[in-house]
């Protein structure tokens, strides 16, 4: 009798696990996202933003370097 009860409980647990797994998979596959979700930058977006910021950073560095060079002379 104990083996039958254990088998029934194991089968019920397996069925519940499969149902929960299917629900989680369906939710993820449907693209459900949290309200504050923002997609990550693509490589192209990252390259474009770094190129524009590098030019302004380089301009600032050039002017600082010029000031330092004129102070030491």
C-alpha positions in Angstrom: 0.0 0.0 0.0 2.9 2.4 0.8 4.4 1.9 -2.7 1.0 2.8 -4.3 0.7 6.0 -2.2 4.3 7.0 -3.0 3.7 6.4 -6.7 0.5 8.5 -6.7 2.2 11.3 -4.8 5.2 11.2 -7.2 2.9 11.3 -10.2 0.9 14.3 -8.8 4.2 16.1 -8.0 5.4 15.5 -11.5 2.2 16.7 -13.1 2.2 19.9 -10.9 5.9 20.5 -11.8 5.1 20.1 -15.6 2.2 22.5 -15.3 4.2 25.1 -13.5 7.1 24.7 -15.9 4.8 25.1 -18.9 3.3 28.3 -17.4 6.7 29.8 -16.7 7.9 28.9 -20.2 4.8 30.4 -21.8 5.2 33.6 -19.8 8.8 34.0 -20.9 8.1 33.1 -24.5 5.3 35.6 -24.8 7.8 38.4 -24.0 6.3 39.5 -20.8 8.5 42.1 -19.2 8.6 44.1 -16.1 7.3 47.7 -16.5 10.8 49.2 -16.1 12.4 46.9 -18.7 14.8 48.7 -21.1 16.6 46.7 -23.8 20.4 46.6 -23.7 22.3 48.7 -26.3 23.4 46.9 -29.4 27.0 47.0 -30.5 26.2 49.6 -33.2 24.4 51.9 -30.7 27.3 51.5 -28.3 29.9 52.3 -31.0 28.0 55.4 -32.2 27.6 56.8 -28.7 31.3 56.2 -27.8 32.5 57.8 -31.0 30.5 61.0 -30.3 31.6 61.1 -26.7 35.2 60.4 -27.6 35.4 63.4 -29.9 34.3 65.8 -27.1 36.5 64.1 -24.6 39.5 64.3 -26.9 38.8 68.0 -27.5 38.8 68.6 -23.7 42.0 66.6 -23.3 43.7 68.6 -26.0 42.9 71.9 -24.4 44.0 70.7 -21.0 47.2 69.3 -22.4 47.9 72.7 -24.1 47.4 74.5 -20.8 49.8 72.1 -19.0 52.4 72.4 -21.7 52.3 76.2 -21.7 52.6 76.3 -17.9 55.8 74.2 -17.8 57.6 76.2 -20.4 
